[in-house]
Amino acid sequence: MHRLIALALCLVLHALPLRAESLDSIVSAELRPGWRLPDGSHIAALHLRLAPGWKTYWRSPGEAGIPPLFRWTAAGGNTAGVSVVWPTPHVFHQSGLRSVGYKGEVVLPLRVRLRDGNADAQIAGTIELGVCKDICMPHEVSVSAVLPAAARAPDPRIAAALADRPLSRDEAGVGAVRCAVVPSAGGIGLRATLDVPRPGGAVETVIETADPSVWVTEPDSRWENGALVAEAELRHVSGGTFALDRSGVRITVLRDGQAIDVLGCTG
């Protein structure tokens, strides 16, 4: 549902004629085969290259973005699951709307769980992406690769993307994180207060919940009494009432080219 709403909004806001160039010339994708870990899992990566001026989106893309959708298949039977490790994204402002994502090129590390850590594996997938410049539109890419069991040397491009992941709460020195909720028209008002070190530049936040059926507005972020405050409205896509699990509230703080990933808050 979130995906359909975002796609409709994106197309309405940017309904301009498409240039003659095809989408395949705007974005290319490949799987970097990576290396096998001592625990028997495998690190690979989806490598996206975008034409100049084009961008694609993070897992929570903002008001006018299209969230990526991954469909992985276990070709050969040795792949048990795939999870994405998201590097720190950028914040874009266009036409009064905010979006969160990547431009130029991005390497998305993949942690692949295997049934047999001593054997080669195959991975294949179809990924639905949103790409945007003067216009925004969905695009689908297909990728596949063999993940060799003998590969032990880390891929420098993947290693750099792993190093660019958001800092954890402990790594960033975040103290208490409190969430206050109040009823609002059609949903819940959330006020999150974070004891986080104040940077020199601007700070923005993204708020997500563990329930994909809950829509979260763009937070209003500001400093109050030395703490970072982020306020947003939460609404269920059904329009009905719902309970908020504070342990599943995820707040990403974006500042100075870095990100902090905070999971869970207290009442």
C-alpha positions in Angstrom: 0.0 0.0 0.0 2.8 2.4 0.9 4.4 1.6 -2.4 1.2 2.3 -4.4 0.6 5.7 -2.7 4.2 6.8 -3.2 4.2 5.7 -6.9 0.9 7.6 -7.5 2.2 10.7 -5.8 5.5 10.6 -7.6 3.9 10.2 -11.1 1.4 13.0 -10.4 4.1 15.4 -9.2 6.5 14.7 -12.0 4.3 13.9 -15.0 6.6 15.2 -17.7 7.4 13.7 -21.1 10.1 11.0 -20.9 13.3 11.7 -22.9 14.2 9.5 -25.8 16.8 7.6 -23.7 15.6 4.3 -22.3 15.6 3.5 -18.6 18.2 0.9 -19.3 20.6 3.7 -20.2 19.6 5.5 -17.0 20.3 2.8 -14.5 22.4 -0.4 -14.8 22.6 -3.2 -12.2 25.0 -6.0 -11.4 25.6 -8.4 -8.5 29.1 -8.3 -7.1 29.9 -11.9 -6.0 31.8 -10.9 -2.8 33.3 -13.3 -0.4 32.5 -16.2 2.0 32.5 -15.4 5.8 34.0 -17.8 8.5 30.5 -18.4 9.8 29.4 -19.9 6.4 27.3 -16.9 5.2 28.3 -14.8 2.2 28.7 -11.1 1.6 27.7 -10.0 -1.9 26.3 -6.7 -3.2 23.9 -5.1 -5.6 25.8 -2.4 -7.6 23.6 0.3 -9.2 25.0 2.9 -11.6 22.8 5.9 -12.4 23.1 8.4 -15.3 24.2 11.9 -14.2 21.5 13.8 -12.4 19.4 10.7 -11.7 18.8 9.2 -8.2 17.1 6.2 -6.7 15.7 5.6 -3.2 16.5 4.3 0.3 14.3 1.8 2.1 12.2 4.7 3.5 12.2 7.0 0.5 10.3 10.1 1.7 7.2 11.9 0.5 7.7 11.5 -3.3 10.0 8.5 -3.5 9.3 4.9 -4.5 10.6 2.3 -2.0 12.7 -0.5 -3.5 11.2 -3.9 -3.7 13.5 -7.0 -3.7 12.4 -10.4 -5.0 15.2 -13.0 -4.5 15.2 -16.6 -5.8 17.4 -19.4 -4.5 18.8 -20.6 -7.7 20.5 -23.9 -7.1 18.9 -24.4 -3.7 21.8 -23.3 -1.5 20.5 -19.8 -0.7 18.4 -19.6 2.5 17.8 -15.8 2.7 19.1 -12.4 1.6 19.1 -9.2 3.7 20.2 -5.7 2.6 22.7 -3.6 4.5 21.9 0.0 3.7 24.7 2.5 3.4 24.1 6.1 4.7 21.7 7.8 2.3 21.5 11.4 1.1 18.5 13.8 1.7 17.1 15.6 -1.4 14.7 18.5 -1.5 12.7 19.2 -4.7 9.5 21.0 -5.3 9.0 21.4 -1.6 9.2 17.7 -0.9 11.9 15.6 0.7 13.2 12.3 -0.5 15.9 10.0 0.8 18.2 8.0 -1.4 21.3 7.8 -3.6 22.7 9.4 -6.7 25.5 8.5 -9.2 26.1 5.0 -8.0 25.5 2.9 -4.9 26.7 -0.4 -3.7 24.1 -2.2 -1.5 25.8 -5.0 0.5 23.8 -8.2 0.8 24.2 -10.7 3.6 23.3 -14.1 2.1 22.4 -17.0 4.4 23.4 -20.4 3.0 22.3 -23.9 3.7 25.8 -25.2 3.1 28.5 -22.8 3.8 31.2 -25.0 2.1 29.5 -25.1 -1.3 29.1 -22.6 -4.1 25.7 -20.8 -4.2 23.7 -19.0 -6.9 21.6 -16.0 -6.3 19.1 -14.3 -8.6 16.7 -11.5 -8.1 14.3 -8.9 -9.6 14.4 -5.5 -8.0 11.8 -2.8 -8.5 13.3 0.6 -8.2 12.2 4.2 -8.4 14.4 6.5 -10.4 14.0 10.2 -10.6 15.4 13.3 -12.2 13.0 15.8 -13.8 10.6 12.9 -13.8 10.1 9.9 -11.5 9.2 6.4 -12.6 9.5 2.8 -11.6 12.0 0.5 -13.2 12.8 -3.2 -12.9 16.2 -4.8 -13.1 17.2 -8.4 -13.0 20.5 -9.7 -11.7 22.2 -13.0 -11.0 25.6 -14.3 -9.9 27.5 -17.3 -8.6 28.8 -16.9 -5.0 32.0 -19.0 -4.9 32.8 -20.8 -1.6 36.5 -20.3 -2.3 36.3 -16.5 -2.4 37.8 -15.2 0.8 39.3 -11.8 -0.1 36.9 -8.9 0.6 35.8 -6.8 -2.3 37.0 -3.2 -1.6 33.8 -1.6 -3.0 31.6 -3.7 -0.8 33.8 -3.2 2.2 33.6 0.6 1.8 29.8 0.4 1.6 29.7 -1.7 4.8 31.9 0.9 6.5 29.4 3.6 5.4 26.5 2.0 7.3 24.7 4.1 9.9 26.2 4.1 13.4 24.5 2.1 16.1 23.0 3.8 19.1 26.0 2.8 21.3 28.6 3.8 18.6 27.1 7.3 18.3 26.8 7.8 22.1 23.0 8.2 22.1 21.5 8.3 25.6 17.8 8.1 26.4 15.2 7.8 23.6 11.7 8.6 24.7 8.4 8.4 22.7 5.3 10.2 23.7 2.1 9.4 21.8 -1.2 11.3 21.7 -4.4 10.7 19.7 -4.8 12.8 16.6 -7.3 13.0 13.8 -7.2 9.7 12.1 -4.1 8.4 13.8 -1.5 9.0 16.5 0.8 11.9 17.1 4.4 10.8 18.0 7.0 13.0 19.7 10.4 11.3 20.0 13.1 12.9 22.2 16.7 11.7 21.7 19.7 12.5 23.8 22.1 12.6 20.9 25.3 14.7 20.5 24.6 17.9 18.6 26.5 18.2 15.3 27.6 21.4 13.7 25.3 21.2 10.7 21.7 20.5 10.0 20.0 17.4 11.2 17.1 15.5 9.7 15.2 12.4 10.9 13.3 9.5 9.4 10.8 7.5 11.5 9.7 4.0 10.7 7.6 1.4 12.5 7.7 -2.4 12.5 4.2 -2.4 11.0 4.4 -1.8 7.2 0.7 -0.9 7.3 1.4 2.3 9.3 2.1 5.4 7.3 4.5 8.0 8.9 4.6 11.6 7.8 7.8 13.5 7.4 9.1 14.4 10.9 9.5 17.9 12.1 13.0 17.8 13.7 14.4 20.5 16.0 16.6 21.0 19.0 15.0 21.6 22.4 16.9 22.0 25.7 19.9 20.2 24.2 17.9 17.2 22.9 16.8 16.3 19.4 13.0 16.3 19.0 11.2 14.6 16.1 7.5 14.8 15.7 5.3 13.0 13.2 1.8 11.7 12.5 1.2 8.0 12.2 -1.8 6.6 10.4 -2.9 3.1 9.5 -3.6 2.6 5.8 -7.0 1.1 6.7 -8.0 4.4 8.4 -8.7 2.5 11.6 -7.3 2.6 15.1 -4.0 0.8 15.9 -1.6 0.2 18.8 2.0 1.4 18.5 4.8 -0.9 19.6 7.5 1.4 20.8 10.1 -1.3 20.7 9.6 -1.4 16.9 10.0 2.3 16.3 13.1 3.0 14.2 14.5 6.5 14.1 17.3 7.3 11.7 19.2 10.6 12.4 20.9 12.0 9.3 23.7 14.6 9.9 27.0 15.7 8.5 27.1 12.8 5.9 26.6 10.3 8.7 23.6 8.4 10.0 22.6 7.0 13.4 20.2 4.0 13.6 18.1 4.0 16.8 15.8 1.1 17.3 13.2 1.3 20.1 12.1 4.0 22.5 10.6 4.2 26.0 7.3 5.8 27.0 
